[in-house]
Amino acid sequence: MTLEQTPLISIVDDDEAVREATKSLIRSLGYNAQTFGSAEEFLAWRQLDDTDCLITDVQMPGLSGMDLQDRLISAGHEMPTIFVTAYPDAKLEKRALRGGAIAYLRKPIEESHLLEHIDTALRRRVGIMPQPQPVPAPRRSSRCAPCSRSAAATTR
């Protein structure tokens, strides 16, 4: 992506209502949005490398969001990723963030919070922000409540 291109946000979620609501939000902000009902569907998409930011559910039938992240990294398709889940799990959150995820958000997601993380993802994609470095465990008082990410980590 260059600064002149309209970013493409890909949304992977098995819940059609969540996919469509997220797509509507993304498009209302002037971004392009593409939706997929499964990780397998996204991986089979010929334009996968056009994705500037990936928003994916964690728990889905078939490949999970974590499996999707692993496959993308293994295939050399590293892209800024935001995980969303209705069932937060500390081990999965740690795994996602260690794999380079921008955020691990709990559903329902506050619109403004999601947009903040999308902005971070897109800035990282065009090279305005450095790639993530290992983040030490944050102190409890500095955690971002909606996503459990440290306040310092979200502003890098």
BATI-489747 format. One record per atom (N, C-alpha, C): atom name; x, y, z; residue in one letter; residue number from 1. Coordinates in steps of 0.02 Angstrom, whole numbers. Atoms other than C-alpha are relative to their C-alpha. Layout:
BEGIN
NODE atom      X      Y      Z type seq
NODE   CA      X      Y      Z    A NUM
...
***
This chain:
BEGIN
NODE atom      X      Y      Z type seq
NODE    N     42    -59      0    M   1
NODE   CA      0      0      0    M   1
NODE    C     44     62      0    M   1
NODE    N    -33    -65     -2    T   2
NODE   CA     59    176    -37    T   2
NODE    C    -48     49     33    T   2
NODE    N     42    -49    -32    L   3
NODE   CA     -6    333     43    L   3
NODE    C    -58     22    -44    L   3
NODE    N     53    -21     46    E   4
NODE   CA   -111    368   -113    E   4
NODE    C    -56    -51     -8    E   4
NODE    N     49     53     10    Q   5
NODE   CA   -204    201   -116    Q   5
NODE    C    -51     -1     57    Q   5
NODE    N     50     10    -52    T   6
NODE   CA   -366    170    -24    T   6
NODE    C     14    -67     33    T   6
NODE    N    -16     63    -34    P   7
NODE   CA   -326     39    108    P   7
NODE    C    -56    -51     -6    P   7
NODE    N     46     56      2    L   8
NODE   CA   -408   -131     99    L   8
NODE    C      3    -36     67    L   8
NODE    N      7     36    -63    I   9
NODE   CA   -469   -206    262    I   9
NODE    C    -37    -65    -15    I   9
NODE    N     33     65      8    S  10
NODE   CA   -509   -392    255    S  10
NODE    C    -27    -22     67    S  10
NODE    N     35     19    -61    I  11
NODE   CA   -633   -458    382    I  11
NODE    C    -17    -75     -5    I  11
NODE    N     13     72     -1    V  12
NODE   CA   -639   -644    426    V  12
NODE    C    -38    -16     64    V  12
NODE    N     42     17    -58    D  13
NODE   CA   -782   -698    540    D  13
NODE    C    -55    -47    -24    D  13
NODE    N     52     47     20    D  14
NODE   CA   -902   -844    534    D  14
NODE    C    -70     27     13    D  14
NODE    N     65    -31    -15    D  15
NODE   CA  -1043   -732    599    D  15
NODE    C    -15     54    -52    D  15
NODE    N     15    -46     55    E  16
NODE   CA  -1122   -646    449    E  16
NODE    C    -19     69     24    E  16
NODE    N     20    -65    -26    A  17
NODE   CA  -1199   -507    553    A  17
NODE    C     60     41     21    A  17
NODE    N    -61    -35    -21    V  18
NODE   CA  -1029   -462    627    V  18
NODE    C     39     21    -61    V  18
NODE    N    -37    -17     61    R  19
NODE   CA   -947   -468    455    R  19
NODE    C    -31     61    -34    R  19
NODE    N     33    -54     36    E  20
NODE   CA  -1077   -354    377    E  20
NODE    C      2     66     39    E  20
NODE    N     -4    -61    -40    A  21
NODE   CA  -1079   -230    522    A  21
NODE    C     70     30     -2    A  21
NODE    N    -69    -24      3    T  22
NODE   CA   -890   -219    521    T  22
NODE    C     16     28    -69    T  22
NODE    N    -10    -25     68    K  23
NODE   CA   -888   -200    332    K  23
NODE    C    -32     69     -9    K  23
NODE    N     34    -64      6    S  24
NODE   CA  -1015    -58    342    S  24
NODE    C     39     55     35    S  24
NODE    N    -40    -49    -37    L  25
NODE   CA   -911     32    473    L  25
NODE    C     63     18    -39    L  25
NODE    N    -63    -12     37    I  26
NODE   CA   -750     12    373    I  26
NODE    C    -13     42    -62    I  26
NODE    N     16    -37     61    R  27
NODE   CA   -831     73    212    R  27
NODE    C    -24     71     15    R  27
NODE    N     23    -68    -18    S  28
NODE   CA   -912    222    301    S  28
NODE    C     59     46     14    S  28
NODE    N    -60    -39    -13    L  29
NODE   CA   -736    279    342    L  29
NODE    C     41     12    -63    L  29
NODE    N    -34    -11     63    G  30
NODE   CA   -685    275    160    G  30
NODE    C     50    -53    -19    G  30
NODE    N    -45     54     17    Y  31
NODE   CA   -586    114    163    Y  31
NODE    C    -37    -52    -42    Y  31
NODE    N     29     57     34    N  32
NODE   CA   -614    -36     51    N  32
NODE    C     -5    -57     50    N  32
NODE    N      9     57    -46    A  33
NODE   CA   -679   -191    141    A  33
NODE    C    -19    -61    -40    A  33
NODE    N     16     64     30    Q  34
NODE   CA   -685   -373     90    Q  34
NODE    C    -14    -48     57    Q  34
NODE    N     18     46    -54    T  35
NODE   CA   -771   -506    195    T  35
NODE    C      8    -73    -21    T  35
NODE    N    -10     72     10    F  36
NODE   CA   -741   -692    215    F  36
NODE    C    -33    -36     59    F  36
NODE    N     34     38    -51    G  37
NODE   CA   -843   -820    311    G  37
NODE    C     43    -51     35    G  37
NODE    N    -45     48    -31    S  38
NODE   CA   -693   -928    354    S  38
NODE    C     72     18    -16    S  38
NODE    N    -72     -9     12    A  39
NODE   CA   -504   -928    366    A  39
NODE    C     19    -33    -66    A  39
NODE    N    -15     36     63    E  40
NODE   CA   -499  -1054    224    E  40
NODE    C    -19     41    -61    E  40
NODE    N     23    -42     55    E  41
NODE   CA   -598   -938    112    E  41
NODE    C     49     58    -12    E  41
NODE    N    -49    -55      6    F  42
NODE   CA   -477   -795    148    F  42
NODE    C     65    -25    -30    F  42
NODE    N    -64     27     25    L  43
NODE   CA   -323   -904    117    L  43
NODE    C     -4    -18    -74    L  43
NODE    N      8     18     70    A  44
NODE   CA   -394   -958    -52    A  44
NODE    C     -9     61    -45    A  44
NODE    N     12    -61     39    W  45
NODE   CA   -424   -778   -108    W  45
NODE    C     63     20    -38    W  45
NODE    N    -57    -16     42    R  46
NODE   CA   -310   -731   -252    R  46
NODE    C     31     68     14    R  46
NODE    N    -25    -68    -15    Q  47
NODE   CA   -292   -551   -192    Q  47
NODE    C     20      8     73    Q  47
NODE    N    -18     -1    -70    L  48
NODE   CA   -239   -596    -16    L  48
NODE    C     53     52     16    L  48
NODE    N    -55    -47    -12    D  49
NODE   CA    -81   -492    -30    D  49
NODE    C    -21     73     -6    D  49
NODE    N     24    -69      4    D  50
NODE   CA   -186   -336    -65    D  50
NODE    C    -26     25     68    D  50
NODE    N     26    -17    -66    T  51
NODE   CA   -246   -339    116    T  51
NODE    C     50     44     38    T  51
NODE    N    -41    -45    -38    D  52
NODE   CA   -178   -192    215    D  52
NODE    C     -9     -9     75    D  52
NODE    N     14     15    -70    C  53
NODE   CA   -258   -243    380    C  53
NODE    C    -51    -57      1    C  53
NODE    N     45     58     -8    L  54
NODE   CA   -341   -406    432    L  54
NODE    C    -33      4     68    L  54
NODE    N     38      6    -62    I  55
NODE   CA   -479   -413    561    I  55
NODE    C    -29    -70     -1    I  55
NODE    N     24     68      0    T  56
NODE   CA   -515   -592    610    T  56
NODE    C    -25    -22     68    T  56
NODE    N     26     31    -60    D  57
NODE   CA   -619   -684    737    D  57
NODE    C     52    -52     23    D  57
NODE    N    -46     50    -26    V  58
NODE   CA   -521   -801    850    V  58
NODE    C    -29    -70     -8    V  58
NODE    N     31     66      2    Q  59
NODE   CA   -643   -946    863    Q  59
NODE    C    -48     -6    -59    Q  59
NODE    N     42     13     59    M  60
NODE   CA   -716  -1009    699    M  60
NODE    C      2    -74    -15    M  60
NODE    N     -3     70     23    P  61
NODE   CA   -762  -1180    629    P  61
NODE    C     58     -8    -49    P  61
NODE    N    -58     10     45    G  62
NODE   CA   -616  -1255    533    G  62
NODE    C     61     33     30    G  62
NODE    N    -60    -35    -25    L  63
NODE   CA   -460  -1150    547    L  63
NODE    C    -21     58     46    L  63
NODE    N     12    -56    -46    S  64
NODE   CA   -460  -1031    694    S  64
NODE    C     38     62    -24    S  64
NODE    N    -38    -60     16    G  65
NODE   CA   -397   -853    686    G  65
NODE    C     74     -9     15    G  65
NODE    N    -70     14    -18    M  66
NODE   CA   -237   -913    771    M  66
NODE    C     33    -42    -55    M  66
NODE    N    -26     41     55    D  67
NODE   CA   -215  -1047    637    D  67
NODE    C     11     42    -62    D  67
NODE    N     -6    -44     57    L  68
NODE   CA   -243   -915    505    L  68
NODE    C     64     41      5    L  68
NODE    N    -61    -39    -11    Q  69
NODE   CA   -107   -805    579    Q  69
NODE    C     62    -43    -14    Q  69
NODE    N    -58     45     10    D  70
NODE   CA     14   -953    583    D  70
NODE    C     11    -15    -74    D  70
NODE    N     -7     17     71    R  71
NODE   CA    -21  -1000    402    R  71
NODE    C     23     60    -41    R  71
NODE    N    -21    -60     36    L  72
NODE   CA     -3   -821    341    L  72
NODE    C     74     14     11    L  72
NODE    N    -71    -12    -15    I  73
NODE   CA    164   -800    428    I  73
NODE    C     44    -53    -34    I  73
NODE    N    -38     54     31    S  74
NODE   CA    226   -970    366    S  74
NODE    C      7     10    -76    S  74
NODE    N      0    -10     73    A  75
NODE   CA    181   -922    187    A  75
NODE    C     31     68    -19    A  75
NODE    N    -31    -65     14    G  76
NODE   CA    266   -751    202    G  76
NODE    C    -50     56    -12    G  76
NODE    N     52    -51      9    H  77
NODE   CA    103   -652    203    H  77
NODE    C    -11     36     67    H  77
NODE    N      8    -35    -63    E  78
NODE   CA    135   -546    356    E  78
NODE    C    -39     64    -12    E  78
NODE    N     41    -60      6    M  79
NODE   CA      1   -414    375    M  79
NODE    C    -25     19     70    M  79
NODE    N     26    -22    -65    P  80
NODE   CA    -59   -309    521    P  80
NODE    C    -67    -34     14    P  80
NODE    N     59     39    -16    T  81
NODE   CA   -191   -413    609    T  81
NODE    C    -30     22     67    T  81
NODE    N     38    -15    -61    I  82
NODE   CA   -325   -370    736    I  82
NODE    C    -45    -60     13    I  82
NODE    N     42     56    -19    F  83
NODE   CA   -405   -516    827    F  83
NODE    C    -59     26     40    F  83
NODE    N     60    -16    -39    V  84
NODE   CA   -582   -505    895    V  84
NODE    C    -28    -66     26    V  84
NODE    N     27     61    -29    T  85
NODE   CA   -664   -630   1010    T  85
NODE    C    -54     14     51    T  85
NODE    N     51     -2    -52    A  86
NODE   CA   -817   -658   1116    A  86
NODE    C     21    -41     60    A  86
NODE    N    -24     45    -52    Y  87
NODE   CA   -718   -783   1219    Y  87
NODE    C     74     12     14    Y  87
NODE    N    -70    -17    -12    P  88
NODE   CA   -558   -700   1281    P  88
NODE    C     37    -57     36    P  88
NODE    N    -43     52    -29    D  89
NODE   CA   -417   -819   1327    D  89
NODE    C     70     29      5    D  89
NODE    N    -66    -31    -11    A  90
NODE   CA   -254   -755   1403    A  90
NODE    C     55    -34    -40    A  90
NODE    N    -52     35     38    K  91
NODE   CA   -148   -890   1320    K  91
NODE    C     -4     17    -75    K  91
NODE    N      8    -16     70    L  92
NODE   CA   -220   -855   1148    L  92
NODE    C     19     73    -13    L  92
NODE    N    -18    -71      8    E  93
NODE   CA   -201   -667   1173    E  93
NODE    C     76      7     -2    E  93
NODE    N    -73     -3     -2    K  94
NODE   CA    -18   -690   1218    K  94
NODE    C     30    -27    -65    K  94
NODE    N    -24     31     63    R  95
NODE   CA      9   -803   1066    R  95
NODE    C    -11     48    -58    R  95
NODE    N     15    -47     54    A  96
NODE   CA    -76   -677    950    A  96
NODE    C     47     59      0    A  96
NODE    N    -43    -59     -5    L  97
NODE   CA     24   -529   1013    L  97
NODE    C     73    -18    -14    L  97
NODE    N    -68     22     15    R  98
NODE   CA    187   -627   1007    R  98
NODE    C     10    -12    -74    R  98
NODE    N     -3     12     72    G  99
NODE   CA    145   -669    827    G  99
NODE    C     -3     65    -40    G  99
NODE    N     -1    -65     34    G 100
NODE   CA    139   -483    788    G 100
NODE    C    -67     34     -8    G 100
NODE    N     66    -31      5    A 101
NODE   CA    -46   -445    806    A 101
NODE    C      1     71     28    A 101
NODE    N      8    -69    -23    I 102
NODE   CA    -94   -263    826    I 102
NODE    C    -39      2     65    I 102
NODE    N     43      0    -60    A 103
NODE   CA   -229   -302    955    A 103
NODE    C    -39    -65      5    A 103
NODE    N     42     57    -16    Y 104
NODE   CA   -335   -437   1035    Y 104
NODE    C    -60     30     37    Y 104
NODE    N     57    -37    -27    L 105
NODE   CA   -507   -360   1062    L 105
NODE    C    -57    -45     20    L 105
NODE    N     58     38    -24    R 106
NODE   CA   -656   -423   1158    R 106
NODE    C    -64     28    -31    R 106
NODE    N     65    -20     25    K 107
NODE   CA   -830   -420   1080    K 107
NODE    C    -46     14     59    K 107
NODE    N      9    -48     54    P 108
NODE   CA   -930   -313   1082    P 108
NODE    C     56     52      1    P 108
NODE    N    -57    -45      7    I 109
NODE   CA   -798   -193   1017    I 109
NODE    C    -25     71     -5    I 109
NODE    N     16    -71      6    E 110
NODE   CA   -807     -7   1043    E 110
NODE    C     27     25    -67    E 110
NODE    N    -18    -24     66    E 111
NODE   CA   -804     74    871    E 111
NODE    C     64     42      2    E 111
NODE    N    -58    -45     -3    S 112
NODE   CA   -679    209    920    S 112
NODE    C     64    -39     16    S 112
NODE    N    -58     40    -18    H 113
NODE   CA   -563     79    995    H 113
NODE    C     25    -40    -59    H 113
NODE    N    -18     38     60    L 114
NODE   CA   -566    -29    839    L 114
NODE    C     35     47    -50    L 114
NODE    N    -28    -48     49    L 115
NODE   CA   -531    124    731    L 115
NODE    C     70     21     19    L 115
NODE    N    -67    -17    -23    E 116
NODE   CA   -381    170    837    E 116
NODE    C     50    -54    -20    E 116
NODE    N    -44     56     18    H 117
NODE   CA   -307     -3    807    H 117
NODE    C      7     -7    -76    H 117
NODE    N     -6      1     74    I 118
NODE   CA   -346      3    620    I 118
NODE    C     49     53    -22    I 118
NODE    N    -47    -53     16    D 119
NODE   CA   -254    168    611    D 119
NODE    C     72    -22     13    D 119
NODE    N    -67     26    -17    T 120
NODE   CA   -104     89    698    T 120
NODE    C     22    -51    -53    T 120
NODE    N    -17     52     50    A 121
NODE   CA   -110    -59    577    A 121
NODE    C     19     31    -67    A 121
NODE    N    -13    -30     65    L 122
NODE   CA   -117     51    423    L 122
NODE    C     65     42      1    L 122
NODE    N    -62    -38     -6    R 123
NODE   CA     23    164    484    R 123
NODE    C     60    -48     -1    R 123
NODE    N    -54     50      1    R 124
NODE   CA    129     10    513    R 124
NODE    C      9    -28    -70    R 124
NODE    N     -3     29     67    R 125
NODE   CA     86    -57    341    R 125
NODE    C     38     44    -49    R 125
NODE    N    -35    -45     47    V 126
NODE   CA    151     98    251    V 126
NODE    C     69     21     27    V 126
NODE    N    -67    -12    -25    G 127
NODE   CA    306    103    360    G 127
NODE    C      7     62     43    G 127
NODE    N     -5    -58    -43    I 128
NODE   CA    262    254    465    I 128
NODE    C     17    -23     71    I 128
NODE    N    -15     27    -66    M 129
NODE   CA    271    145    620    M 129
NODE    C     46    -61     -8    M 129
NODE    N    -43     59      5    P 130
NODE   CA    406     14    654    P 130
NODE    C    -40    -64     13    P 130
NODE    N     30     65    -13    Q 131
NODE   CA    363   -170    656    Q 131
NODE    C      2    -13     75    Q 131
NODE    N      3     12    -73    P 132
NODE   CA    316   -236    829    P 132
NODE    C     62    -35     25    P 132
NODE    N    -54     33    -35    Q 133
NODE   CA    451   -285    949    Q 133
NODE    C    -32    -39     57    Q 133
NODE    N     29     36    -57    P 134
NODE   CA    424   -409   1090    P 134
NODE    C    -20     50     54    P 134
NODE    N     26    -45    -50    V 135
NODE   CA    318   -322   1220    V 135
NODE    C      2    -34     68    V 135
NODE    N      1     31    -66    P 136
NODE   CA    356   -357   1402    P 136
NODE    C    -69      4     31    P 136
NODE    N     66      0    -33    A 137
NODE   CA    207   -397   1512    A 137
NODE    C    -12     68     33    A 137
NODE    N     14    -66    -28    P 138
NODE   CA    127   -229   1554    P 138
NODE    C    -25     -5     72    P 138
NODE    N     27     -3    -67    R 139
NODE   CA     85   -176   1730    R 139
NODE    C    -75      7     -5    R 139
NODE    N     73     -1      1    R 140
NODE   CA    -99   -196   1771    R 140
NODE    C    -29     70     -8    R 140
NODE    N     29    -67      1    S 141
NODE   CA   -128    -10   1795    S 141
NODE    C      5     34    -67    S 141
NODE    N     -9    -33     65    S 142
NODE   CA    -70     33   1619    S 142
NODE    C    -35    -37    -57    S 142
NODE    N     32     40     52    R 143
NODE   CA   -180    -92   1526    R 143
NODE    C    -59     36    -30    R 143
NODE    N     56    -26     38    C 144
NODE   CA   -304    -41   1395    C 144
NODE    C    -58    -48     11    C 144
NODE    N     54     46    -20    A 145
NODE   CA   -467   -115   1462    A 145
NODE    C    -34    -36    -57    A 145
NODE    N     36     37     53    P 146
NODE   CA   -556   -155   1297    P 146
NODE    C     41    -53    -35    P 146
NODE    N    -38     50     39    C 147
NODE   CA   -410   -250   1222    C 147
NODE    C     56    -32     40    C 147
NODE    N    -52     27    -43    S 148
NODE   CA   -293   -290   1368    S 148
NODE    C     70     14    -25    S 148
NODE    N    -66    -18     25    R 149
NODE   CA   -149   -212   1272    R 149
NODE    C     24     59     40    R 149
NODE    N    -24    -56    -39    S 150
NODE   CA    -37    -93   1365    S 150
NODE    C     -8     65    -38    S 150
NODE    N      7    -65     32    A 151
NODE   CA    -63     90   1330    A 151
NODE    C     62     18    -40    A 151
NODE    N    -62    -14     35    A 152
NODE   CA    120    105   1280    A 152
NODE    C      4    -39    -65    A 152
NODE    N     -5     43     59    A 153
NODE   CA    106    -39   1156    A 153
NODE    C    -45     25    -56    A 153
NODE    N     46    -23     52    T 154
NODE   CA    -40     41   1064    T 154
NODE    C     22     64    -33    T 154
NODE    N    -23    -63     28    T 155
NODE   CA     56    202   1032    T 155
NODE    C     68     -5    -32    T 155
NODE    N    -67      8     30    R 156
NODE   CA    218    129    963    R 156
NODE    C     -3     15    -74    R 156
***
